[in-house]
Structure formats: C-alpha cells, structure tokens
Amino acid sequence: MKMPLPDNPLIVQSDRTLMLHTVRTLIDGKGVPQKDDDGRPMTEEHPRFAEARDALAVFAELEKSPDYLHTYRITAVSVWNAAALRITPEAIEETLHELSCVPVPPNVVAEIRDWVERYGLLRIERSGEHFELVSDERTALEDILGHESIRKLCSVDDTGRVWVDGLQRGSIKQALIKIGFPVDDRGGYVDGDPLSIELRETTRGGEPFGLRPYQSGAAAAFHAGGSVLGGSGVVVLPCGAGKTVVGMGVMELIGTKTLILTTNTVAVRQWREELLDKTCLTEDEVGEYTGDQKVVCPVTITTYQMLTWRRTKTDDFEHFTIFSKENWGLVIYDEVHLLPAPIFRVTADLQARRRLGLTATLVREDGKEDDVFCLIGPKRYDVPWKVLEAQGFIAAARCVEVRVPLDAQLRGQYVSAAARAKFRIASENPAKIPALERLVERHPEGRILIIGQYLDQLNHLARHFRAPLITGKTPNPERQKLYDAFRTGELRLLIVSKVGNFAIDLPDANVAIQVSGTFGSRQEEAQRLGRILRPKSDGSVAVFYSVVTLGSRDQEFAEKRQLFLTEQGYTYEIVEAGSLGVSVEPGAAT
C-alpha cells in the first residue's frame, strides 16, 4: 500500500467522515506560500479534486460543500450500493489510501470490509414453491434468529432451515436491513402476462430513434440477462438523459404487462405519449389511471398521489387494488426518490414482480434510502452528470447564486420571527424582484422558467412580469396549452410552482431562476436544474440561478441544496445583487 502523500486532498477520519480539500495553496520555487496584495494565501483548485470527487461518489455521501473543504460520510447503504455494483472492499480501501494525505484509520477499513461482506451474506432463494433464507455461514442465521423482529417473519423446520412466506419476502428484507443485514434476493419473479413491446426505429413523428449506449447499458444492467441476479433495482441518470427511454428499453427486454407509477398527471400523459411515439404499443394497450380517467390496460400509468388517496386518515387506500388487478410482470417507479412512505407497504408485497426505480438522485429527505435499497433494489447503473454533459447528451450548465439584501421594512419582523417564519420571510423578500428583472433582461432570447415555493410570491411575480403562472390548481388542459406555447416560443417566460419540479418536458428551456425553495431539499435542486438540461439545438449553455437573501435562513438552506450541484461535479458562482446593476439601498443587510 502506498504511503500517504502530504499534498493529497483527502483526510479520512475515524468516524467515517471524509474531508476533501478543493483547493491548495500556491507555493513558489523556494517552497514559500504565495500571498496576494492583501496578505492572503493564494490558492488554486487542487489538481486531484475532480478525480477524488468522482471516486468518492461511488461509495460515500456528500454532506457539506463549502468553498474549500467538502465533507463526505461513508454509510452502510452507500457501501452496499457500491457492493451491488461489484465494487470490492479492496478497491474502496485503495481509493482512500491513494487520495489521503494522512494514514487511513484502520477501523474505517474494517467497517467497510464488514459491510461489504454482509451484502449477500444472507440470500433468499427459491426451493420449489417456497422461499428459503440461506447463508454460507451458519452463525449468520443463528445471529439474526436471535431477533424477535426476524423470528416472527419466518419459520424454522426440524433441520434448521429457515423458510419465508412469499408475502413476507419484502417485510423480512426490511427487518433485516434495520439490523445491518442487507439481503441478496435471488427468489426470482413471476413472469406476468406476456406483452410484446417493441421499440421503433423511427418514431411516429418521423424521427430516427434508438437507445443511446448508456441507456441500453442501464437496461441491460437491470435485466441481467433475465436471471435472478437482476430484475430489481434503481437506475440513476440525470434529468434530461432519457430515463423514460431506459424504462422502455427494460419493458422491451422483459416483454410483459407493466404498471408505471409517476409523480403527477402531466407525467402520466408524457409517459403515454412517449410510449405511443417510440414503441409499437397501440392506443388501447396503454391506459391512464388518474382522477380524470381510470382505465386499466396491459400497460397502465398512474400517480403516487392516486394510489395514496383515501377518504380519511383511518380509511384504506382505495386504489391499492390496482396492484392486483392485472398479472403485472414489471412495476416501474419513476422518480423513485419521491416514493411516498405508504407505497413501501404495498411494495413489500410485490417482491415477486420485477421492480425498476428511475431517479436523478438516491437522496431522500426522509432518510428512507434503506427501504428503497431493500424493497426496490440496489443501484444497478449510474453515470455522473458531467460525463454525459461532456458527451453532449445533456446540456452544459452554469450555476449562479445571486445574493440580495433583506428588504429594509422586513428586518424587524425577520429578527423577531421563529425559525420557520424567518425562512419564509427571507424567501419572499421583495428585494428579489429587481434582481429577477435584471436576470430576465440578461437573456432577451432565452426560454426562462421562474420557479418558486410560495403561491403568494408567485402570484405577485406573475402580475409583475405579466407572465402566466402554473400551480397545482391549474387544470391539466390549461397547463398543456401553456407548455405547448412555451415549446413553440410563443411564450418566453413561464412562472411555475413546485409542479415545475417534476416530469415536465420543455426541451428548449435554457434559463431557470429559483426564487424560493423547499428548505434544504437536494431532491428539488436536482429536479429544478434538470428542467434546463435537455441538449440545446444550438449547443448553448444553460444557466441555473438561485436568488437568495443574504445572511438569512434562505441562504443557509440554499447551501444545503447546493450539495447536489457539488455531487454532480458542478461549480457555482456566487454574486452580489449589486454586481448585476441592481440598486442596493443604503444600510441594506450585508
């Protein structure tokens, strides 16, 4: 093993925290640190920062990303996802040693080895019509049977073999991961009713069509040749990279009735249009199950909201029956990082179906990454955003944070407010409007989306800019009309609420201005950036602005959301509103 080099960028700490230096101090020929005219050390981006960032993303989670020092943490789930991609503990250990400037604590190496060894230590295998929990180490079975939560979900016969009822297959995986034992489920799947799903070579619109190499690679990695080694898991790809097409590629490989779950009715329509445009499925083979119409077909598309609807908090979820209405061979979970907790319950009963999760980020704000891991499956395929940008499959993007002072009239109210109210006051800061005006002026030919959280603020902006506003209450026909006008260029500026975060196909959008967000949601940052990442016909660079209130809770949460940008390899500029030519009143907050 190589000795650590003092100039390496990484520090590995015994609590599995990783500190990654993004810059290094410039040294002159005599080994003396260089300073600028103000006596401050002069720095440059660390030459191994980008290499380290990409290597760590495979097995660690980014927690903080200030300018000079990024913080990662190695967790059980992050290591198990790496193990599912056949990353060995030796490879992880070598990466840490190769990048570290100080010795790697032995306990960290030991914990990584233990976690990797635990992945697959327990397996579910099919034995005739039954499912058996097996291990090559008898002591592992004895260990887990010491837990009451496990014993009640299985039975042990006279020979000591451990049997699991088919309906408990998901529940026992959930229980086992909670005590640190991820299960490699090789119990296989029901085939589902057969359905020929053939991809077109030319779309119905007359355009040539075929899977890109990474799309076919993702579909093949999930399918695993039809063996029990595949058939469940998550594909992680950027917004705009064609996750829907990956889903269609999987559908063609499996050739069975398919249930597709997505985020809203607009997404349902887009899935249906894409399927009819790019596959040989007919109109009567693809149905929508929504509040507008409830048609169950061989391929049925519905929403998470539809399935989790119930009359009262104590009633049953009436539409869960859709899971048993047909003999589905595949369930696709679009935007799986948004999968509502109630769906986990029914998903635990669906372990006999192939399950594909599609997402731009595995981060969940509720911390249920382990439930996604054990019930949908491990990460099967992942491509860094910047790799696809370099290959021209998604647009290049600049990320800019614009900081504005708090409006003078709100300072007293802000200081005396509770923490949650502070965030809203800062988010709705009227001083953001002049900055928005200047940003819109900067892009006279742009297709601009202004995206926000608070309806009062968005209604005010819609009146100010005389631009249409789309919210959750906008009827679907009106939404579609506005989206179409934006696509054709008839509309250049569109204001959208949180409905703009998900599954909107606006390929010509090239400027997104985030005026308020959902606290520190990295999911949301991913979705909003994704709105502008479709490749541009002229090859132009997209721009993602976040307008935040300086020195406020708004700025604090913006820093959390920026973690996502850093994870994906984006750098972001920070500019003061005054540099845009925005008037900053005397005495404004700094």
N, C-alpha and C positions, 0 to 999 in steps of 0.2 A: 504494500500500500504506500502511495506517495506521501511524503511529509507535507504538512500544510505550508503554503507559501504566504508570507505576510501580506502580499499585495492582492491576494484573492478577495472576492467581495462578500463572502458568506461567513456568518457566525452561527453555529448550531449550539443551542442551549439545552441544558439537561431536562427542561420541562417540555421539550419538543418544539419550542419556539425557534424560528429561523429569522435572523436579521440579515437582510440583503442590502448592501451599500449600492446605491445607484450611481454615485459619483466618487471620484478620488481627487486628492489634492495634487496640483501640478508641482513637480519638483524640477529645479534647474540642474545643470550639469554637475554642480557641486553637492547635490543632494539636499539643497535648502528649499523648503516650501516657498512657492511664489505667492506674492500678495499684490492686490490691486492698489490703486492710489489711496484708498481709504484704509489700507492696512488689513483688509480682509483676505483670507486664503482664496487663491484662485483654484477653481475646480473644472473638471471635465467629466462627461459621462464615463463611468467605469467601463473599460473595454470588454469585460466579461459579463456586464449586467444583463444584456439581452439574452445571452446564452444561458445564464443562470435562471432568469425569469422563466424561460420556456421549459427548462429542465425541471424546475421545482413544481410547475403547474401540473405535472403528471401525477404527483403523489402528495402534494401539500395544498392547503387552502390559504389564500391571501386574506389577512385580517386588517392590515392598515397600510396606507401608501402615502405617507408624507413625502416631501420632495427628495430627501436624501437617504432615507432608510425605510425599506419596506419590511413588514412583519408577516411571516407565514407561520402556520401551525400544522404539524403532522398529526392527523387524527386516524382513528381506526377505519372509518368509512373511506377517507381519502386513500389510505393504503390498500384497502380491499378493492377499491375501484382500479387501482394500479395492478393489483394481483389478477383481477379479472381480464386485464389486457395482456397478461402473461409477463408483466414486469417482475423480475426476481428481486429478492431482498439484497442480493449481491450487487445488482445494478443500482438500486437506490443507495446502498452504502457507498458504492464507488462514486456516485454523483456527489454525495455530501462531502466525501474526502477530497475529491477533485476540486471542488469550489470553495472549500473552507479555508479561512486564514488562521484558524486555531484548531487544535485537536477536537475531533467529534466525540462527545461524551459516550462512553460505552453503553450506558443504559438506553440511549436513544436507538442505537443499532440493535440492541437486544429486543426492545419493544417492537421495532419494525419487523424483525425476524419472527417474533411470536405472532404478530398479526397476520403476516403473510402465511405462516404455517397453519393458522386457524382457518384461513379461507380454503374451503374444500376438505377440511379435516372431517366434517360431517357432510354426508350426502344423502339425498333422498333418491332411492332407486325403485324401479317398478319390479314387482315379483308377481307375475300372473296378473290378477285383477287387484292386487294390493300394493301398498307403498311401504317401503321399509326405510328406516333411518339407520344408516350404516356408517362405520368408521373403520379405518385400518388400525386404529388404536383403541383397544377395548376400554382403556381407562377414560377415554373421552366420553364414551357413552355412560359410564358409571358416574362421571362428574356431572353431566347435565341432568341425569335422572335423580340427582340429589336435590333438584329444584322442583318444588311443588308446581310452579307455573308450567313446567315441561311435562311432568308425570301425568297431569290431568288431560293433556292433549294427545297422549299416545297410550299404547298398551304393550306390555312385555310378556312374551309367551314363556313356556317352561324351559325353553332352551336359551333364553336370554335375548332373543331377537326382538327388536323394537319396531312396532308397527304403527303407522299413521293412517287414519281415515282420510280418504280423498278430500272431504270437505274441511278437514283440519290442516291441510297442507300449507296454506298461507298462514294460518294462525300460529302454527308451531315455528315457522320461519321467523315471524315477528317476535315470538317469545325468545327464541334462541339468540337472535341478534342483540336483544336487550341485555343478555348476559355475556355477550362477547363472542358468540359463535355464529358467524355467517354460514348459511347452508348452501352447498352447491346442489341445486335441484336438478337431478337428471331423471325425474319421473316421467318425462315425456308429455305429450299433448294429445288431446283428441284432434282428429283431422278437421272436424267441422264439415258442413255440406260443401261439396266441390263447386267451384265457380271459376270459369275461365276468365282471367283478367290479363289481357294482352296489351302491352304498350304500343302506341302508334309510332311509326317512323316519321309521319307528318301529322301535325295537329289538325283538328277540324278547321282551324283558322288558316291552314295552308303553310304553316311554318315548319321547317325541319325540326325534328325532336329526337333526342337521345339522352341517356343518363351521362352526366359528366363522370370522369374517373372516380372522384371521391364519393359521388352519390352511389355508383354501383358498388364501390368498395364498402360503403356503410351498409348497404342492403345485404351484401354477401357476408359481412362480418356478423350481422344479426342472424341471418338464416343458418349459417354454419353447415351448409350442405343438407339441411333438413334434419340434422342429428339432434340429440338431446343436449348437446353442448351449446346450442344456440336456441333461438325461438323465444327468448325473453331478455329484455334489457333496454338500454337507453342509447340513442344516437345524439351526440352533442354537436350541433353545427350552428354557425352564425345566422341571425335573421338575414333573409335575402339570399341565402345559399341554397335554397330549394329543399327544405326538409319535407315539404309535401311530396315532392318528386321521389325522395327516398322512400316515403311511405308507399307510394305507388309501385316502386321497384320491389319492395317487400311483398306487396299484395300479388304481384305477378309471380314471384318465386313460390309463394305458398299456394295460391290458387284456391281460395276458399271464401265463404261468406265472411264479411268483415264489418265490425262495428267501430266507428270513428268517433271519439269524444274530443270536443274542442271548446274554445272559450266563449264564443258568442254566436249569434245568428248570422252576422256578417261572415264570420269564419266558416260557418256551415255552408253558406252559399258559395264561397270561394272554393272550398274543397269540392263541392259538387261540380262547379264549372270546370275546375282543373281536371277532375276525373273524366268528365264527358269530353273535354278537349284533347286529352293526352292518352286515353285508353279507349279500347273498343267496347266498353260498357255502354249499354243503351239507357235511354231516359227512364224506362220502367225498372231498371236494375239498381238505380241509385236514389234512395229516399231520404227525406229530411224528417227528423222527429224533433219538432220545436213547438213553441207556443202558437205558431201560425198554422202548422200542419203536422200531423202525426202519422207518417207513412213509413211502415217498416218494409224494407226491400232487402235483397241479397247483400247490398252494401248500404248501410244506414249511418247517417251522420247526425249527431245530436250534441248538446252542450252540457257542460258540467252543471250549470245553473238549472237546467231542465231536470237532470237526474237528482239533484239535491233539493228540489222543491217539495214542500209539504205544507199542509193546511195550517198546522200549529207545530210548535216545537216538540210536542209529545207524539204527534202522529207519525205514521210510517212514511217513508219516501215512496210515493205512489208510482213513480216512473222507473224504479229499480227493476221492475219486471221486464224491462226491455232486454236485460242481460240474459233472460231465459226464454225470450220469445222465439229466438232462432238458434240453430246449432252453429254459433259463430266459431270459426277456426282461428280468427285473429281479432284482437282488440288493439286499436291504435289510440294512444293518449297524446294528443297534440298539446304542446306547452305543458309538459308533464310536471314542471316545477310549480305549476299553479293548481295541481290536482287537489281538490278540496278534501279535507280530512274524512268526511263521511264516505267518500268513494273508496278509501282504503278498506273500509269494512266489507264492501261487496267485492272489491278486488281480491281480498283474501280468499274468497270462494271461487275465484276464476283462475286458479293456478293450472287448471287443465287446458286453458286456452293460451295460445301464443300471445305475447303482450309486447308491444313496441312503444316505447316512450320517445318523444321527439322534443328537443329543447335547445335553447341557446346557452343555458347555464343550469348547472345542477344545484345552485344555491337556492334554498328555500328559507323564507323569512321565519317559518315556524319551527325550523330545526329538525324536520322530519326526513332528512336525507336518508336515514337508515331504513325508513319504511319504503321509500322509493326503491332503494337498493334491494330489499328482500322481496317485495311484492311485485314490482315491475321488472326488476332485474338490474344487474350491474351495467356499468358503462361498457358498451361494445365498440364504440367508434367515436373519435374526437379529432377535430382538426382545428388548430389555432386560427383565430380570425385573421391575423396578419399574414398567415401563409396563403389563405385564399385571396386576400387583397393583393398580394404580390403576384399571384397567378391571374389576376384580372377577373375573378369570379364574383367578388363583391367590390363595391366602390371604396376608393381611398377616402379617409375621413380625417378632418381636423376637429379637435375637441377643445372648446374655449369656455372658460368660466369668466363671466362678467360680473364684477362686484360693484354694487351700488350702495350708497349710504342709506340709512334708515330715514324715512321722511320725518322732518323735524317735529311735526304735530303728533307723531305717534310715539315719541321717545318715552314720555312719562307713562303712557299706557303699557308700553313694552316692558319697562323696568319693573312695574308692579304686577305684571301678569304671571300666571302659573306657567310651567314649562311647556305644556301642550299649546296653550294660548299664545305664548311667545313665538312658537314656530309658525302658527297661522298668521299672526300679525306681520312677522318678517316675510313670510311667503307672499302675502297680498300687498306688500309695500307699494304704494302708488308711485314712489320714485323709480320703480322699474319701467314705467311707461315710456319716459324719454329714451331710455336705453333700448327698449324694443323698437321704438320709432327709428332710431339710428341703425339698428341691425337690419330692419326691413329695407331701409334706404340703401344699405350697402349691397343689396342683392336685387337690383332692379329687374333682372331677368330670371330670378330664382323662383322655384316652386317651394313655397315656405309653409311649414306647419308650426303653429304656436300651440304647445301642449301644456296643460296645467291640471291642477288638482281641485281647485275650489271654484264652484259654479258662479258665485257672485263675482269673483275676479274675472272669470272667462266671459260672462255676460257683459261686464263693463268693457273688456277689451274688444268684444265683438262690435259693440256700439262705437267705440273709439276708432277702430280701424275700418268700420263698415264692412266687416267680413262675416261670412256665415259661421255658425257655431254648431258643432255636433256633440251631443251629450248622450247619456244612456236613454234619455226620454225621446230622442229624435226618432221618428218612425223609420223603419228599415227602408221603405221606398224612397223617402227623402234623403236618407244617408247615401243610398246608392246613387241617386241623382247628383249629389254634391261630389261624391268621389269620382264619378264619371266626368263631371265638369273640371275637376282638378287634373285628371289624367289627360284630358284633351287640351289643357292650357287655358280654357275659358275662365277658370278660377286660378289665381296665382297665390292667394293667401287663404289658408283654412285654419280655423281655430278648433281644437278638439280637446275634450276632457279625457279621462282615463280610458274611454273606449278606444282612443287612438293608440293605446299601448299594444293592442293585440290584433294580429292577423288582418291587417289592412294592406292590401296590395296597391301601393301607389309608387310605381317604379320610377317616376320622374321627380319625386320629392328629393330635393338636394340640400335643403336647409331646414333644420329642426331647432326651434327655440323653446327650451324648457323654462317655463316661468314659475312653476311650483311643482313639487314632487311629493311622493308618499314617504315622508320621513327619510330613512336611510336605505330605501329599497334598492338593492343591486339588481333584482329581477327587473324592476321598472326601468332602470338605466339601460339594461340590455335591450328591452323591447323598444324604448324610445330611440336609441341610437339605430336600432335595426330598421326603423321606418325609412331611413335615408341611404341604406347600404346596397340597394339594387344597383348593379352596374349602370353607369350613365352612357347614353348613346354617343356623347361627345368626349367621354373619358374624363370628365371634370371631377374635381374633388368635392365631396360632400362636407358640410360644416354642421357640427352639433354644438349649439350654445346652451349654457345653463346660466340664467340670470339669478343671482343670489344676493341677499342683503348682507353687507359687510359686517363682520364681528357679531353675528347673531346665531340663533339656533338653526336658521335656514342654512348658513354657511357650514355649520358643524355637520348637519345631515348630508349636505352636498359632498363633503369629504368622504363620508361612508359610501355614498353611491359611486364615487369615483373609483372605488376599489375595483369595480367591474371593468372600467376602462383600462386600469393598470394590468389586471389579469390577462386581458386580451392583447396587451402589447401596445396600447395607445398611450401617447403622451398628451397632456392637456396644458394649454396656455392659461395663465391667469392674468386678466387685465382689469384695470380700474375703469369705471364708467367714464371718468374724465378723459381718458385716452381716446375714447370714441367721439369726443367733441360734445359729450353730454354735460350740460351745466350742473355743477355741484354747488349747492347753496352754502354760504359761509357757515361754519360751525357744524357741518354735517359730521356724522359719526365716522370715525376712522379706525 
